[in-house]
């Protein structure tokens, strides 16, 4: 599987998780890769914890307290990069 395919799959799974699990009441159908998740109200501190739990379960990415920086959850692209860095 190519790096691009893996990134696209990761990207899609994170978007689906945010839409379905983190903030379903917004009834989003799509999130842009560079959409500001925190500023736009799509995720909050509880949402960040849900995403961290999801990344740990789905990808074995254990984000310790040191990784819990708001800028790591700025947008989908940033979250994907964080996962890639943790896995390499």
N, C-alpha and C positions, 0 to 999 in steps of 0.2 A: 504494500500500500504506500502510495507516495505521501510525502510530507504535506502537500496541499490537501490531499484527500483526508488525511488525519485531522488537519486543522479545520477543514470545512465541517467534518463530522462533530468535532469538539465544539465548534462555534454553534452549530445547529442544536446540539444537545443542551448547551448552556442556555441558549435562547428559549428553547421549549420548556426547560425547567423554570426559568424566571417567569415566563408567561403563565404556565400551568400551576406552579407550586408557590412561587414567591409572592406574586401579586395578582391572583386570578380575578379579584374584584375589578381590576382595571379593564378586563376583557380585551387585552391586547391581542392583535393577530400577527404583529410583526414588530421587531426591534431592529433598528439599524446598528451596524457594527460599532459605530462611533457615537451612538446616542448617549448623552450624559445620564447614566442610570440614577445617580443619587440626586443631582440637581433637578431632574425631571420628575422625581418622586416615584420612579418605578421601583427602586429598592431603598430600604432604610436599614437601620442597624440590625433589626431582626432578619431582614432579607439577606444581609451579608452573612449572618450566622447560618442561615439555611443554605446559601450557596457554598459556604465552606464545608458544611456537612455533606452536601451533594458531591463536591469535588473529592472529598476524602473517600466516600463510598464508591463512587463511580470510577475514579482514576487513581486512588491511593495517594492523593496529594494531601499531606497533612500540613495545614497551615498553622504553624505555631503562633503564639501571641505576637511575635516579632513581624509576622507577615500581615497582620490585621491593620493595614493602613488604608484609609479611604481611597487613596489614589490607586490602589491595586484593584479596586472595584469600580473605577471610573466609567468604563464601558466594556462591551463584549470583547473587543479586541484586546484590551488590557488583561482581562481575566484569562483569555486563551493564552496569552504570552506567559502569564504567571504559571499556569498549568504546565506549559512546555518547559519552562525553566526548572520547575520542581521535579519534572520527570527525567531531565537529562543529567 
